[in-house]
Amino acid sequence: MADRPPEQDFTGGGIHALPSRFKRGSTGDEESDRLIAELAERTACRSCGPEIRDLIAGMLVTVCRVGQDFTGLADLKLINRSLKEMRKANRVFHPFRDRRKVVCYGSARTTMDRGEYQAAEEFAGAMVEKGYMVITGAGDGIMGAAQKGAGRENSFGLNISLPFEQKANETIAGDPKLIDFNYFFTRKLAFMKESHAFALFPGGFGTMDEGFELLTLIQTGKSVVQPIVMLDRPGGTYWKTFDRFLRDHLLRLGLISPDDFSLIRITDSVDEAVEEIERFYTVFHSYRYVGRQVVIRLNWELDASVVDDINRSFVDLLRQGGFRQSGALPEEADEPEIAALPRLVFDDKRSRFGRLRQLIDFINHRGV
C-alpha cells in the first residue's frame, strides 16, 4: 500500500513467496470460527486487504488451537512473550524501514581506552554520515561505543534481559527505539530482519555466536547475502586469528569451501570497513528468489558487454540457461516501490552463496 514503508524480506523472497491467502484452519467449533473471522475483520487496520485479515484470523485460530493442545504453563508463557517481543520490535522499526541499517556486534566489557572501542565509535559515526542507522545490543563496551558514535537519533538498541552485566548504555537508555528482549532468539530475529550490513568487533562468546549464526544463515541461503565486516583496532590480531582458525581447521578438513571466505571482510581500518559496505550497494540493490530464479535488482542497467562477461565468468552458478536483463517479474508485484529498477535474472543452483557474493562484487566493480 502507498502509505506503508517497504518491508525487507531477509529470506530473499521466502516470506514473500508464501501464499497471500492462507487457509485459516479451524478451531473445531463453528461458532468459535465465526467469532474469529468477525474479530479479524474488526481488529485489522481499516486499510488492510483481505489477505491481511486472513493472516490475522489464521493466527487467532493457531492461538486457540494451542489452548486446546494441553500446552503447559511454561510453554504458553514462552509463546505469549515471544509474540509480544516480535510485535514490539516490528512497531519500533516500522517507521524507519526506508533507511538502511548496520548492526554492530562486540564485547560489552571493552573499556573506553581500548582501540577497539575507538574504532567502533568512529565506524558508527562514519556510517551515519553515509545515511545509515546503527543497531546494537544496547549494552556498554563496543555496543556503547557504536551507539555513542551514531548518536541517539540514529540508534536502535536491542537489549537482552540478563541476571548480570547487561543494561542499556547511556546513549540509548530511555529512547523509544530501545527494545527489551527476554529471549535471544527473538532478539536475533530482529537483528537479521532489519539489517542491511553487519560489523563485528572483538568480543566473547556472544560475538562468536552472532558471527557464526550470520555465516550459517547466509551460507545455507536462509538469509540474503549482506556485507559482513570484521573490524579490529589498528594492528589488532583478533580477526586474523579467527581467519587462521577457519583456514587451518574448517577449510583444511573440507568443512567449509573457499568461496565462503567471500562472505566476510577482515580489516583493521575503519575506512576500509565503511567502503566495503558502501560498495556493496553501488550498482546492486537487492535480490530475491522467484521459484528457481534469482532476480537481482540493480540501481541501473548493465552494459551488454558486462552481461556477456558475467555469462562467461559465472556459468558455474547456473542450473540452466544464462544471465539476462529484465524488468520486474510479475511475481514481484508485492514490492511496487522498486518495480522500476532493472533486473538481472538467472536460474540458480542455489547452493554456492560465496559465489553469489562474488557475482555481486563483480556487478559493483564492472557496472559502474
C-alpha positions in Angstrom: 0.0 0.0 0.0 1.2 3.5 -0.8 1.3 4.6 2.9 3.3 1.6 4.0 7.2 1.7 4.2 8.8 -1.1 2.2 9.2 -4.4 4.0 12.5 -6.1 3.9 12.4 -9.8 3.3 15.6 -11.0 4.8 15.0 -14.5 3.5 15.4 -13.4 -0.1 11.8 -13.9 -1.1 11.0 -16.9 1.1 8.4 -14.9 3.1 7.0 -13.1 0.1 6.6 -16.4 -1.7 4.3 -17.7 1.0 0.6 -17.7 -0.1 -1.1 -14.4 0.5 -4.4 -16.1 1.3 -3.7 -18.8 3.9 -6.3 -21.4 4.8 -7.5 -20.1 8.2 -7.9 -23.6 9.6 -10.5 -24.3 12.2 -10.7 -24.5 15.9 -13.1 -27.4 15.5 -16.0 -25.3 16.7 -18.1 -23.5 14.1 -19.2 -20.7 16.4 -15.6 -20.0 17.5 -14.5 -19.9 13.9 -17.3 -17.4 13.1 -16.3 -15.2 16.0 -12.6 -15.3 15.0 -13.5 -14.2 11.5 -15.5 -11.4 12.9 -12.8 -10.4 15.3 -10.2 -10.4 12.5 -12.4 -8.0 10.4 -12.9 -5.7 13.4 -9.3 -5.6 14.6 -7.4 -5.3 11.2 -6.4 -1.8 10.2 -9.0 -0.1 8.0 -6.8 0.0 5.0 -5.8 -3.7 5.3 -6.7 -6.0 2.4 -8.4 -9.4 2.7 -5.0 -11.3 2.8 -4.0 -9.4 6.0 -7.3 -10.2 7.6 -6.9 -13.9 6.6 -3.5 -13.9 8.2 -4.8 -12.4 11.4 -7.6 -14.9 11.5 -5.2 -17.7 10.9 -3.0 -16.5 13.9 -6.1 -16.4 16.1 -7.0 -19.9 15.1 -3.5 -21.1 15.9 -3.7 -19.4 19.4 -6.9 -21.1 20.1 -5.5 -24.5 19.0 -2.5 -24.0 21.2 -5.0 -23.7 24.1 -6.6 -27.0 23.0 -3.3 -28.9 22.9 -2.9 -29.3 26.7 0.1 -26.9 26.4 1.8 -26.4 29.7 2.0 -23.1 31.5 5.7 -22.6 30.8 5.3 -23.2 27.0 2.3 -20.8 27.0 4.4 -18.1 28.7 7.2 -18.6 26.1 4.8 -18.4 23.1 3.0 -15.4 24.5 6.1 -13.5 25.4 7.8 -14.3 22.1 4.9 -13.0 20.1 4.8 -9.8 22.2 8.5 -9.2 21.7 8.2 -9.7 17.9 5.3 -7.3 17.8 7.2 -4.7 19.8 10.2 -4.9 17.5 8.0 -4.6 14.4 6.3 -1.5 15.7 9.6 0.2 16.7 11.4 -0.4 13.3 8.4 0.2 11.1 8.7 4.0 10.7 12.3 3.6 9.7 12.1 0.9 7.1 13.1 3.4 4.3 16.6 3.7 5.8 19.4 1.2 5.7 20.8 0.0 8.9 24.1 -1.6 10.1 24.3 -3.9 13.1 27.4 -3.6 15.3 28.4 -6.6 17.5 31.1 -6.7 20.1 32.0 -7.2 23.7 30.2 -5.4 26.5 33.4 -5.5 28.5 35.6 -3.4 26.2 36.8 -0.2 28.0 36.9 3.3 26.6 40.7 3.3 26.4 40.8 0.4 24.0 41.5 0.8 20.3 38.5 -1.5 19.6 36.2 0.9 21.4 37.5 3.9 19.5 37.2 2.0 16.2 33.6 1.1 16.9 32.7 4.7 17.8 34.4 6.1 14.6 32.8 3.4 12.4 29.3 4.1 13.6 29.7 7.8 13.1 31.0 7.3 9.6 28.1 5.0 8.7 25.6 7.6 9.9 27.3 10.1 7.7 26.6 7.7 4.8 22.9 7.7 5.7 22.7 4.5 7.8 21.2 4.0 11.2 23.0 1.8 13.7 21.6 -1.2 15.6 23.4 -2.6 18.7 22.7 -4.9 21.6 22.3 -1.7 23.7 24.9 -2.6 26.3 28.2 -0.9 27.2 31.6 -1.6 25.7 31.6 -1.9 21.9 27.9 -1.5 21.8 28.0 1.7 23.8 30.9 3.0 21.6 28.9 2.4 18.4 25.8 3.9 20.0 27.8 6.9 21.0 29.3 7.3 17.5 25.9 7.0 15.9 24.1 9.3 18.3 20.7 8.7 19.9 18.7 9.9 17.0 20.2 7.3 14.6 20.4 4.4 17.0 18.4 1.3 17.9 19.1 -0.7 21.0 18.1 -4.4 21.3 18.7 -5.1 24.9 18.6 -8.6 26.4 17.5 -9.1 30.0 20.2 -10.9 31.9 20.7 -11.6 35.6 24.0 -9.7 35.4 26.1 -7.4 33.3 23.7 -6.1 30.7 22.0 -2.8 31.0 21.2 -0.2 28.4 24.0 2.3 27.7 23.6 5.9 28.4 23.1 6.9 24.8 20.1 4.7 24.1 18.6 4.4 27.7 15.1 5.7 27.8 14.8 6.1 24.0 11.7 4.8 22.3 14.0 2.9 19.9 15.2 0.8 22.8 13.6 -2.7 22.9 14.0 -5.1 25.8 14.0 -8.8 24.9 13.8 -11.8 27.2 14.7 -14.3 24.5 17.9 -14.4 22.5 16.1 -16.0 19.5 13.5 -13.1 19.1 16.4 -10.6 19.5 18.5 -12.4 16.9 15.5 -12.4 14.5 15.2 -8.6 14.9 18.9 -8.1 14.2 18.6 -10.2 11.0 15.3 -8.9 9.8 16.1 -5.2 10.0 19.7 -5.2 8.9 21.5 -4.3 5.6 25.0 -4.9 6.8 26.9 -6.3 9.8 30.1 -5.1 11.6 31.7 -7.4 14.2 34.3 -6.1 16.6 36.3 -8.3 19.0 34.1 -10.0 21.6 33.4 -13.1 23.7 31.0 -16.0 23.3 28.1 -13.7 22.3 30.0 -12.1 19.5 31.2 -15.5 18.2 27.7 -16.8 18.4 26.3 -13.9 16.4 29.1 -14.2 13.8 28.7 -17.9 13.2 25.0 -17.6 13.0 25.3 -14.9 10.4 27.6 -17.0 8.4 25.4 -20.1 8.8 22.2 -18.4 7.7 23.9 -16.8 4.6 25.9 -19.9 3.7 22.7 -22.0 3.7 20.6 -19.5 1.9 18.2 -18.9 4.8 19.2 -15.2 4.8 20.2 -13.0 1.9 23.9 -12.2 1.3 24.8 -9.0 3.1 28.1 -7.3 3.9 29.9 -8.7 6.9 32.9 -6.8 8.1 35.1 -7.9 11.0 36.8 -4.8 12.2 39.7 -4.7 14.7 41.8 -1.9 16.2 44.7 -0.8 14.1 47.3 -3.6 14.2 45.0 -5.9 16.0 45.1 -9.7 15.5 41.7 -10.8 16.9 40.1 -11.4 13.5 43.3 -12.5 11.8 43.5 -15.3 14.4 39.9 -16.2 13.7 40.6 -16.3 10.0 43.6 -18.6 10.6 41.4 -20.9 12.7 38.8 -21.1 9.8 41.5 -21.9 7.3 43.6 -24.3 9.4 40.8 -26.3 10.6 37.4 -25.8 8.9 38.7 -25.3 5.4 41.5 -27.8 5.6 39.1 -30.5 6.8 36.7 -29.7 4.0 34.0 -28.4 6.4 33.6 -25.2 4.5 34.5 -24.1 1.0 37.0 -21.5 -0.2 34.1 -19.4 -1.6 32.7 -19.0 1.9 35.6 -16.5 2.7 34.0 -14.1 0.2 31.2 -13.6 2.7 33.4 -11.7 5.1 35.9 -8.9 5.0 38.6 -8.7 7.8 40.2 -5.4 8.3 41.7 -3.1 10.9 40.8 0.1 9.0 37.5 1.9 9.7 37.7 3.5 6.2 38.0 0.1 4.5 35.1 -1.3 6.6 32.9 1.6 5.6 33.9 1.4 1.9 33.2 -2.4 1.9 29.6 -1.7 2.9 29.1 1.3 0.7 30.5 -0.5 -2.4 28.1 -3.5 -1.9 25.1 -1.2 -2.7 26.7 0.7 -5.5 25.1 -1.0 -8.5 23.5 -3.9 -6.6 20.3 -3.0 -4.8 18.8 -6.3 -3.6 17.7 -9.7 -4.7 15.0 -12.3 -4.2 14.1 -15.7 -5.4 11.2 -16.3 -7.8 10.9 -20.1 -8.0 14.3 -21.3 -9.1 15.3 -17.9 -10.5 17.4 -15.3 -8.8 16.2 -11.8 -9.5 19.0 -9.3 -8.8 17.6 -5.7 -8.6 20.1 -3.1 -9.9 20.3 0.6 -9.4 20.9 1.0 -13.1 21.0 -1.2 -16.2 24.3 -3.0 -17.1 26.0 -2.7 -20.4 25.5 -5.7 -22.6 29.3 -6.4 -22.5 29.1 -6.7 -18.7 26.3 -9.3 -19.0 28.4 -11.2 -21.6 31.3 -11.3 -19.1 29.0 -12.5 -16.3 27.8 -15.3 -18.6 31.4 -16.3 -19.2 32.7 -15.9 -15.6 29.8 -17.3 -13.5 28.5 -20.2 -15.6 29.0 -22.4 -12.5 26.1 -20.7 -10.8 23.6 -21.6 -13.5 21.3 -24.5 -13.3 20.3 -23.9 -16.9 20.1 -21.1 -19.4 22.1 -17.9 -18.9 22.1 -14.4 -17.3 19.6 -12.0 -18.8 18.5 -8.4 -18.1 14.8 -7.9 -17.5 12.2 -5.7 -15.9 10.3 -6.6 -12.7 8.8 -10.1 -12.9 5.0 -10.4 -12.2 5.7 -12.3 -9.0 7.4 -9.1 -7.7 4.2 -7.1 -7.7 4.2 -7.1 -3.9 7.2 -4.8 -3.9 5.9 -1.9 -6.0 8.4 0.6 -4.5 11.2 -1.0 -6.5 9.3 -2.0 -9.6 11.1 0.4 -11.8 14.6 -1.0 -11.1 16.2 -3.1 -13.9 16.9 -6.8 -13.1 19.5 -9.4 -13.8 17.7 -12.8 -13.8 19.2 -16.3 -13.9 18.2 -19.9 -13.0 20.3 -20.6 -9.9 21.6 -23.8 -8.4 21.1 -22.1 -5.0 24.0 -23.8 -3.3 27.0 -21.5 -3.6 26.4 -18.3 -1.7 30.0 -17.3 -1.6 30.0 -17.3 -5.4 26.8 -15.3 -5.3 28.6 -12.7 -3.2 31.5 -12.7 -5.8 28.9 -12.1 -8.5 27.5 -9.1 -6.6 31.1 -7.8 -6.3 31.7 -8.3 -10.0 28.5 -6.3 -10.8 29.5 -3.5 -8.5 33.0 -3.3 -10.0 32.1 -3.7 -13.7 28.7 -2.0 -13.6 29.9 1.5 -12.6 
